[in-house]
Amino acid sequence: MNGSNDTVWVLIISVFSACLAFLLALIVLNIFLRKRLLVEKRLLHLQILSKENTAVRKPSRVKAKKSNRRFDQVLSGELQAAGVLMRAEEFATLWLVLGFVPSGLLALFTGNYILAGTAALLGIAGPPLYVRKQKKKRVVAFENQLGDALVTMCNCLRSGLTLTQAFENIAADMGEPISKEFARLLNEVKYGSTMEKALVSLAERVGSNDLELTVTAINIQRQAGGNLSEILTSISETIKARVKLKSDIRVATATGRVSGIVIGCLPIGLGLIIFLVNPDYIISFVQSGIGRVLLAVGAVMEVLGFMMIRKILDIKY
């Protein structure tokens, strides 16, 4: 009977983990698509201006393209933006392995289904959170380099070089991630893509508002004319001011972020200390019905407090 009960519990945990994985995949897909569709919407007019006679048909094509985007395409774009050197299929396989294998092994060999469920949640939530963190880190590094890259472009244009040669100097002389992204842009142009499409692809891939502003200015100047070096100089000053503002805001909100971390970790750390000093007290508390209810209420309040602090510190500018 015990063996059959263990098998039933393993099946229940597996089905529960699969449902969680499916729901988490939908949430991650929604987050990824929301940001990418916003960038595509902002850059839509650049694709319309590229061909004068297709101004009416172009939006419908773009909408059809957005509606037909598959999960593997979105995931591949996010991996590229995060600098993760894996294909979408490889990442999805690793994601499934981390989500099901450790939790299944823990459920079979330890019989601790709470620990197995926790391992399943960590395995499912860990990879997309890692990709999102790496992407955010890479975007910040890119934006910190973008102001200097625009200065380099202005100097190249004033010395008589073309825009393509300016991009080549950035790809050759600057560090990652901006050098790698501009090298990819040059490869796209080399293999048949137009400069406008390559720039739009670069903006969609990186996901930076500052880069989007730069791409919009360059593409409009290429179609309408004007002094590109003066435009890029003005944009460079704006971007450097935005980077400085971001740094000042991060310094000003450092105390609030530390407070949120302390508030989140203090109950857990205190509970571990009490468990080490007096294990029977914590065990009896967990085993009682009112104790489990209070633990659940405390966990919900902790999550709500962390989310509220994060929302307060999320300053839009």
N, C-alpha and C positions, 0 to 999 in steps of 0.2 A: 504493500500500500504506500509505503514511504517513497518508493521509486516512482510509482505512478503519480503521486502528488508532486514530486519534484519535476517530473516531465511536464505536468500541467502548468506549474508555475513558470517553467522555462518558456513554454509556448506563450503564456500570457505576457511575460516580459518582452519576448520577441515581437509580438504583435503590437504591444504598446510602444516599443522603440521604433518600429516601422512607421506607425502613425505619427509619432513625434518628428521623425526624419522627414516625412512627407510635408507636414505642416511647416517645419522650419525651412524646407526648400522653397515652399511657396512664399514665405515671408522674405527670405533672402532675395528671391527673384523679384519680388515687388520692390524692394529697396533698390536693387541694382537697376531695374528698368526705370524707376521713377527719376533717378538722377540722369540716366542716359537720354531718356526722352525729353527731359528739360533742356539738355544741351542741344539736342537735335532741333527742338522747337526754336531755340534762339538763333541757331545757325541756318534755319530753313531759308531765309531770304537770300543768303549767299548762294545757295544752290539754285534758287530761282533766277538770280541775276546772271548766272553763268551762261544761260542760253536765252536770248531775247524772245524767241518764238515759242518757247515751251513754258511760259509763265503760268498758263492756266493748268497745264497737265502735270506740272512738277509736284505741287503739293499732294495730289492724290497718289503719285508714285511713292513719295516719302512716307505717307501714312500707311500705304500698303506694306512698305518695307518694315515699318515699325511694328505693324500688327503681326507680321510673319516671323519676327525674331524668335529664335529658339533658345531654350535654356543653355545649351552648350555654347552658342554664339555669345550670349551675354557673359557666361562664366569665363570663356576664353578672353574676352575683352577685359574683364576685371582682373584676371591673372596677369595679363600684359601690363595693365595700369599699375598693379601692385609690384611688378618686377619679379613675380614668382615664375621660375623657369620650369613650368610644367604645362602639359597640354590639358585641355578640359577633361578628357577621358581619364587621364592619369589622376588628376585631382579628385574627380568624382569617385574613382575606385578607392583611393586613399581615404576619402571622406566616409564611404560606406564601411570600410574595414575598421576605421577608428570608432565608428558609431555602433557596430554590432559585435565585433570579435572580442574586445576586452570585456564588455558587459556579459556576453554569452559565456565566456570562460569563468568569470567571477560567479555567475549564477550556477554553473555546473559544479565547480570545485569547492566553493565556499558555502553556497546555499544562502548567502546574504543578499536578498533581493533589493534591499534599499541601497546597498553599495553598488550592485549591478545597475540599478536604474540611474544612480548618480554618474557612474562611468559612461552609461549610454548618453546621458544628457551632455556631459563634457565632450565626449567624442563627436556628437552631432553639432554642438555649438562652437567647438574650438576652431575647426578649419575656416569657416566663413568669417569668424571674428578676426582670425589672424590675417586673412586676405584684406579685410577692411582696414585693419590697423596699418598694414604695410602700404596700402594704397594711400591712406591719409598721410603717412610719413613721407612717402615719395612725392606727393603733391606739394607738401610744405617745402621739401628740398628743391623741387623744381621751381617753385615761385621765388625762393630765395636767390636762385641763379638767374631768373628771367630778367631782372633789371640790368644786371651786368651784360647779359646776352644782347639786350636791345642796344646798349651803349656800343658794343662791338659791331652790331649791324649798322648803326648810324655811322661809325667811323669808316667801315668798309664802303658804304654807299657814298660818303663824301670824298673818299679817295678814288672813286671811279669804278669800283667793283660792282658786279651785279648782285641781285638778291640771292641767287643760287650760290655764288661765291661767298657771300656773307654767311649763309647757312653752313657751308663747308668749313669755314673758319671756326664757327661755333662747335661743330661736330668734332673738329680736330684738336682744338685748344682748350675747351672747357671740360669739366669733369662730369660724371654721371649724377643725376639721370638725364640732364638736358642734352648732353652730347649724344647719348644713345637714341633719344627720341628724334633729334634732328638728323642723325644718320639714317634712321628708318624713313624719315620724310624724304630725304634725298634718294634713297633706294626706290621708294614708290614713284618718284618723278622719273628716275632712270628707267624704270620698267614700264613706262607708258602713261602713268597718271598725270593729270594736269596739276599745276602748282596750287590752284584753288582747292581742288579736291583733296590733295595731300595735306594742306593746312587744316581744312575742316576735319579730316580724319585724325590729325594730330590733336586738335582741340577736344574731339570726342573721346579719344583714347586717354588723355591725361586727366580731363575733368577739372581744369583750373579756370576760375572766372577771369583771372588776369590774362591767361593765355587766350581765352575766348575773346577778350577785348582786343588783344594784339592781332589775332587772326582776322577779326572783323575789320579792323583798320587797314590791314595789308590788302585784303581782298577787295575792299571798296576802293582803295587807292589804285589798284591795278586795273579797275574797270572805269573809274571816274577821273583818274589823274590826280596830280598834286605832288607836293614835296614830301616824300616818304620819310626822309631823315628827320625833318622837323616833327612830323607826326609821331614817329617812334621815340624821339627825345621827350616829347610831352607825355607819352604813355609810360616811358621809363621812369620819369619823375613821379607819376601817379602810382605806379606799382611799388616803387621804393617807399613812398609815403604809406601805402597800405601795409607793406611788410613791417614797417616801424610801428604802425598802429596795432597790428596783430601782436607784436612783441610786447608793447606797453600793456595791452589788455591781458595778455597771459601773465605778466608780472603782477598786475593789479588783482587778478582773480586767483593767484596762487594760494592765498590763505583759505579761500573758500573751497578749493579743490582738496587741500590737505584736510580741512574739516570734514568733508564728505568721506574721505578715505578712513579717517579716524572713527567717525560715527559708524561706518560700515563694518570696520574690523574690531572695534572695541567689544561688542557683545560676544563675538565668536572667540576672541582671545581670552576674555574673562571666563567664558564657559569652559575652555580647554584648561585654564589654570585651576578652576574649581574641580574639574574632573581629575586632574593629576593629584590635587591635595586630598579630595574626598570623593572617590569614584562612586561610592554607594549613594551619595546625595543626588548626583546627576542621573544615575541609573534608575533610582526610584522616581525621580521627577519625570523621566522619559516614559517609564512604564505605566504611570498613572494617566487616566483619561484627561483630567484637567490640565496636566502638565503638557501633554501633546497638543491640546488646544491652544494653550498659552504660547508654546513654541511656534505653532503655525501663525498665530496672530502677530507675534514678534517678528517673524520672518517677513510677513506681508508689510508690516510697518517699516521695517528696515529697507525693503525694496522701494517703497513709496517715498521714504525720506531721501534715499540716494537719487531717485529720479527727479524729485523736486529740486534738490541742490544742483543737479546737473542742468536742469532746465533754467534755473536762475542764472547760472554761469555761462549759458550758451547765448552769447551776445551776437546779435546780427548787425553787420555793418557793411 
